[in-house]
Amino acid sequence: MISNLLAALFATFALGPLQAEIERHAAAAGQPVEIIRQSQACLSSEVPALTRRASEDTFWTISTVIGLSTGWSSPANLLDKSNPDCAPIIKLIQGTEEAADEA
């Protein structure tokens, strides 16, 4: 029961904002709509594993939600760098974060 609650909280406070963050970075970088489609493909392959981990690892779930909510960690850290659908999304997020840090 608690694992289901944690998975729901994770989806609300981590996965939803992750998609919004991807869309924000894509718009800021002037990326085409194709990057949004690719982000949806990335998330559809990553969400089951992330949800499973959230329901099994309480500490990871809480620390991830807090880290994302406060900006201490990047949403790109949630995505699998070896997933071909996610690699461009990770680069997009990290690239715009680095540009924002330099400004």
C-alpha positions in Angstrom: 0.0 0.0 0.0 2.8 2.4 0.9 4.6 1.5 -2.3 1.6 2.4 -4.4 1.3 5.8 -2.6 5.0 6.4 -3.2 4.7 5.5 -6.8 1.7 7.9 -7.2 3.6 10.7 -5.4 6.6 10.1 -7.6 4.5 10.3 -10.8 2.9 13.5 -9.6 6.0 15.3 -8.3 8.8 13.9 -10.6 7.4 12.5 -13.9 4.9 15.2 -14.6 7.4 18.0 -14.0 10.0 16.0 -16.0 7.8 16.2 -19.1 7.1 19.9 -18.5 10.8 20.5 -18.1 11.6 18.8 -21.4 9.0 20.9 -23.2 10.3 24.1 -21.6 13.9 23.3 -22.6 12.8 22.4 -26.1 10.8 25.6 -26.5 13.7 27.7 -25.1 16.2 26.1 -27.5 13.8 26.6 -30.4 13.7 22.8 -31.0 11.1 21.4 -33.4 8.0 19.5 -32.4 9.9 16.2 -33.2 11.9 16.6 -29.9 8.6 16.6 -28.0 7.6 13.3 -29.7 11.0 11.9 -29.0 10.7 12.9 -25.3 7.3 11.1 -25.2 9.0 8.0 -26.6 11.7 8.3 -24.0 9.3 8.7 -21.1 7.1 5.8 -22.3 10.1 3.5 -22.1 11.5 4.9 -18.9 8.4 5.5 -16.8 7.7 1.8 -16.0 11.2 1.3 -14.6 11.1 4.6 -12.7 7.8 3.8 -11.2 8.9 0.3 -10.2 12.0 1.8 -8.5 9.9 4.4 -6.8 7.6 1.8 -5.4 10.5 -0.4 -4.2 13.0 2.1 -2.9 11.5 4.6 -0.5 14.7 6.6 0.2 15.4 7.0 -3.5 11.9 8.2 -4.2 11.9 10.8 -1.4 15.3 12.1 -2.2 14.5 12.3 -5.9 11.3 14.2 -5.4 13.0 16.6 -3.0 16.0 17.0 -5.3 13.9 17.7 -8.3 11.5 20.0 -6.4 14.3 22.1 -5.0 16.5 22.1 -8.1 19.3 20.2 -6.4 19.2 17.5 -9.1 18.6 17.6 -12.8 15.6 15.9 -14.4 18.2 14.5 -16.9 19.5 12.3 -14.1 16.3 10.3 -14.2 16.7 9.2 -17.8 18.8 6.3 -19.1 21.7 7.7 -21.0 22.0 4.5 -23.0 18.4 4.7 -24.3 18.6 6.0 -27.8 15.3 7.9 -27.4 16.5 9.6 -24.3 20.1 10.6 -25.3 19.0 13.7 -27.3 16.6 14.7 -24.5 19.3 14.5 -21.9 21.7 16.6 -24.1 18.9 19.2 -24.6 18.2 19.5 -20.8 21.9 19.6 -19.9 22.7 22.0 -22.7 20.1 24.5 -21.7 21.0 24.2 -18.0 24.6 24.9 -18.7 23.7 27.9 -20.8 21.5 29.2 -18.0 24.3 28.7 -15.5 26.7 30.7 -17.7 24.3 33.6 -18.0 
